Amino acid sequence: MLEDINDMLEHHEVKPISKQRHFAVLIPLIKVDDEIHLLYEIRSKKISQPGETSFPGGRVEAGETYKEAAIRETMEELTISRETIQILGEMDYIVNEQVVIRAFVGELKNIKLEDIQFNEEVEKLYTVPLTYFLAHKPIYYSANVKLEHEKDFPFDLIPGGEKYNWKQGKHAVPFYTLNEHTLWGFTASFTDHFIELLKQHKNRTKKRTEN
């Protein structure tokens, strides 16, 4: 039995116990009037969460990597070729009990914003200069996370029963209020974190040059 356990663990791929859905997004950078912008989509009424702002992306299909999924979804939603997308790297990702969302940063090369013919999943595109986010932080609002139990939950099987001290928490939700659009939730979180990573890198580079 120990031999079986050892062999099992040696070949086991470690992953979360809960069964999350897996998604990948691309944070697209595109030049507008020679200035780097972040590109966003407004989701169409034909898909879930219509009218919300998002990055290109979607569910990871069987047999593909997160990176491949981010590229494929971007190609499909923006109807652009693979050669147009230059992946610059992967940044930190979001994980909770429902989803794992990994994010890749990529430059859209040799294409103008006005030439992108998006598909039916997208209502419109808009961009925001990178310099705007470097100068403006989102506002974070707190939402209480409350644990609710079904009527048949077996309280009698746990110490303390209904008085058990369940862990409660707060969820911080970021909002950017732009001129015509509201950027919030996961997309705002990825945006804010990307900008923070960039600021940290610039600060480290500055300190090295000063020394």
Buried (B, 14 or more C-beta within 10 A) or exposed (E): EEEEEEEEEEEEEEEEEEEBEBBBBBBBBBBBEEEEBBBBBBBBEEBEEEEBBBBBBBEBEEEEEBBEBBBBBBBBBBEBEEEBBEBEEBBEBBBEEEBBBBBBBBBBEEBEBEEBEBEEBBBEBBBBBBEEBEEEEBEEEEEEEEEEEEEEEEEEEEEEEEEEEEEEEEEEBBEBEEEEBEBBBBBBBBBBBBBEEBEEEEEEEEEEEEE
